[in-house]
């Protein structure tokens, strides 16, 4: 993943996505985890969010942030597993589908990534990061006709435009535009 895209993914989740409020199981652990994650201390964040998630039934928001922590550590398989566990704990989570799809994409499961990103866009149609990654999944599968609208949407958002530029140009070339 190009460096600007990696930084974008790391910051977008924390800056703009929200999920259900944290439970009361371990609020101190949850806050310690958020502070550690914001400070870039991924090992402490992981430990704090794992503790905050608690035993079954697990806290969906703590699991979400544990997944974000795993993603920032480059542990995409672990991130996807934890995001799926968060969905099992709270099936109504809206904002978890895009990070799940991104983690599945980064862990090498494009079919599952595409399904999760389609679900994300069904729930939040203006999510530029989900558009970007769905465009990448489809562009890499040499389906530029299906990737193009998503990459164009991403290119219109200054937050992800740089990351969309190269795959968008490639699709234009492949489609003869």
LINGIJO-V540749 format. One record per backbone hydrogen bond with DSSP energy under -0.5 kcal/mol. CO is the residue of the C=O (numbers start at 0). NH is the residue of the N-H. E is the energy in kcal/mol with one decimal. If there is no record, write none. Layout:
CO:NH:E / CO:NH:E
This chain:
1:5:-2.4 / 2:6:-2.4 / 3:7:-2.1 / 4:8:-2.6 / 5:9:-2.0 / 6:10:-1.9 / 7:11:-3.0 / 8:12:-1.3 / 9:13:-0.6 / 10:14:-2.5 / 11:15:-2.5 / 11:16:-0.7 / 12:16:-1.0 / 23:26:-0.5 / 25:29:-2.2 / 26:30:-2.4 / 27:31:-2.4 / 28:32:-2.6 / 29:33:-2.4 / 30:34:-2.4 / 31:35:-2.6 / 32:36:-2.8 / 33:37:-2.5 / 34:38:-1.8 / 35:40:-2.6 / 36:39:-1.1 / 39:41:-1.5 / 40:44:-2.2 / 41:45:-2.5 / 42:46:-2.0 / 43:47:-2.6 / 44:48:-2.8 / 45:49:-2.3 / 46:50:-2.0 / 47:51:-2.5 / 48:52:-2.2 / 49:53:-0.8 / 50:53:-0.6 / 52:58:-1.9 / 57:59:-0.6 / 58:62:-2.2 / 59:63:-2.4 / 60:64:-2.3 / 61:65:-2.1 / 62:66:-2.6 / 63:67:-2.3 / 64:68:-2.4 / 65:69:-2.5 / 66:70:-2.5 / 67:71:-2.5 / 68:72:-1.5 / 69:74:-2.8 / 70:73:-1.5 / 73:75:-1.2 / 74:78:-2.4 / 75:79:-2.7 / 76:80:-2.3 / 77:81:-2.4 / 78:82:-2.8 / 79:83:-2.4 / 80:84:-1.9 / 81:85:-2.4 / 82:86:-2.0 / 83:87:-1.9 / 84:88:-1.9 / 85:89:-2.1 / 89:92:-1.9 / 93:96:-1.0 / 94:98:-0.5 / 95:99:-2.1 / 96:100:-2.6 / 97:101:-2.7 / 98:102:-2.3 / 99:103:-2.5 / 100:104:-2.4 / 101:105:-2.7 / 102:106:-1.7 / 103:108:-2.8 / 104:107:-1.4 / 108:112:-2.5 / 109:113:-2.7 / 110:114:-1.9 / 111:115:-2.4 / 112:116:-2.8 / 113:117:-2.5 / 114:118:-2.1 / 115:119:-2.5 / 116:120:-2.4 / 117:121:-1.8 / 118:122:-1.5 / 119:123:-3.0 / 123:126:-1.9 / 125:127:-1.1 / 126:130:-2.2 / 127:131:-2.7 / 128:132:-2.4 / 129:133:-2.5 / 130:134:-2.6 / 131:135:-2.2 / 132:136:-2.6 / 133:137:-2.3 / 134:138:-2.7 / 135:139:-2.7 / 136:140:-1.0 / 137:142:-2.9 / 138:141:-1.7 / 142:145:-0.9 / 142:146:-1.8 / 143:147:-2.8 / 146:149:-0.7 / 146:150:-2.4 / 147:151:-2.7 / 148:152:-1.9 / 149:153:-2.4 / 150:154:-2.4 / 151:155:-1.1 / 152:155:-0.7 / 153:156:-1.6 / 155:157:-0.6 / 156:159:-1.8 / 156:160:-1.6 / 159:163:-1.6 / 160:164:-1.4 / 161:165:-0.6 / 162:166:-0.5 / 163:167:-2.3 / 164:168:-2.5 / 165:169:-2.3 / 166:170:-2.2 / 167:171:-2.4 / 168:172:-2.3 / 169:173:-2.7 / 170:174:-2.2 / 171:176:-3.1 / 172:175:-1.3
